[in-house]
Amino acid sequence: MTGMDQEMMQKNISVRTLKDSQKNVLVLGGIMLLVILLFLFLGGIMHLYAFEKGAVWEAGKLMLDGKNVTNDKLFPTLALQYMPHAFSIIFIIALISALFPSADGAITALTSSFCIDIIGLKRRTDLDEAAQKKLRQRVHLIFAGIFLVFVMLFKWIDSPSMIGVILKVAGYTYGPLLGLFTFGIITKRQVKDKLVPIVCITAPIICFFIDFFQKSLFGNFEIGLELLIINGLLTFIGLWMVSHKTNTQPVVA
């Protein structure tokens, strides 16, 4: 996902040389692995701390003082109610400092990608610099509004683990990206451009029905995050079906 994320890729395409950009990808991958391991370690310590404060498992839920603190609720509950006030202040500051740059970076990446790739702002000769700036600002505000809508939507869903919801959504959105990326890397086949959007839309739809009817299809086996791999595989197969071998033979005059 890191290699296909526009926000992440901006860190690589801004590097001066190709070699340094490749080095940046590898270094960033190693750093991300260490960060994920650190978060898993801290999550384990946090659960041990909760058990010291009287948390117990009841019906598959972690209960602390009679309240469900499973998953996303554990960290804020411990930080704000069971730790010194100094830690609570640090938690709030850290939360704000982590969320705002992430949201800002995502909105900026979407604005840049939409203006350059979709609108073709750099190729628009009918717009002067002032008009281009005004258009970028409008696109930025629209994406900020879309983010606000998604925040309210996630609040309405109110899932005990928003990470699980986000990863499930990513299984639908990143699947076609994974299939496209893999197809472009390991094959040299020529794809019919007009059929690519159809394949990338059809694959998630098929995955939705697989997920919806999985109990009748697979019995006790339950598909989780594997949906991302299935989605990418379906996209890859679809691209293969609408493509043909590239003619590399020289044309004889």
URSUL-V986218 format. One record per helix or strand. SS is the DSSP state (~ for helix, > for strand). FROM is the first residue (numbers start at 1). LEN is the number of residues. Records with the same first field share a line. If there is no record, write none. Layout:
SS = FROM-LEN + FROM-LEN
//
This chain:
~ = 2-3 + 6-8 + 18-35 + 72-10 + 85-34 + 121-3 + 129-29 + 162-25 + 193-20 + 214-5 + 227-15
> = 56-3 + 61-4 + 67-2 + 190-2 + 243-2
//
